[in-house]
């Protein structure tokens, strides 16, 4: 469960973000802050994974908070959600290692996409004690949504079908077998395997052996 704090001085926007978060599985809103002082107090009181931080707050700029947060709470990740379009603001945010920078007004689709991407990368990072180049490339690279938005995909991989496979895997907890995916897709095992192995190849899916039935281990696929 990803624990999130919203730091936003406009309670209406904070409410909208809260409603967006309700549509995302495995996230929990642990608090909302209307200003910089409340933000720091919440970070002190609560265990927080991700801070959604506005820049224009009444008592202090969000960008001025960044160094304080980095010093006191180095494990808290930050996504800026702001109307600030000044290059200097973006540059300062980047230099303080923010995960992403969202410009208001943020659509629900974009908001959910970025939070899901954050979840995927956090899960990927936490799943390994050591990393190799493929994991690093995946962490700093593109999301599955970006891959699906690309004009060209490998031969045999259809964009709409890939989206359907992703949706099925999101719905099913604990992973899915090739046979299960084929049934859900209404496709052959060969087709299901091709799409699942493609997701493994771009490091957005992992595999494991399921020993639920004695003597018959089954390969399961799960989104990172």
ZITASUL-V338850 format. One record per run of one state. SS is the DSSP state (a for helix, b for strand, c for the rest). FROM is the first residue (numbers start at 0). TO is the last residue. If there is no record, write none. Layout:
BEGIN
ss=SS from=FROM to=TO
ss=SS from=FROM to=TO
END
This chain:
BEGIN
ss=c from=0 to=0
ss=b from=1 to=6
ss=c from=7 to=9
ss=a from=10 to=21
ss=c from=22 to=25
ss=b from=26 to=32
ss=c from=33 to=34
ss=a from=35 to=44
ss=c from=45 to=48
ss=b from=49 to=52
ss=c from=53 to=60
ss=a from=61 to=71
ss=c from=72 to=75
ss=b from=76 to=81
ss=c from=82 to=85
ss=a from=86 to=94
ss=c from=95 to=98
ss=b from=99 to=102
ss=c from=103 to=106
ss=a from=107 to=125
ss=c from=126 to=131
ss=a from=132 to=139
ss=c from=140 to=142
ss=a from=143 to=148
ss=c from=149 to=157
ss=a from=158 to=170
ss=c from=171 to=174
ss=b from=175 to=176
ss=a from=177 to=184
ss=c from=185 to=187
ss=a from=188 to=200
ss=c from=201 to=203
ss=b from=204 to=209
ss=c from=210 to=216
ss=b from=217 to=222
ss=c from=223 to=223
END
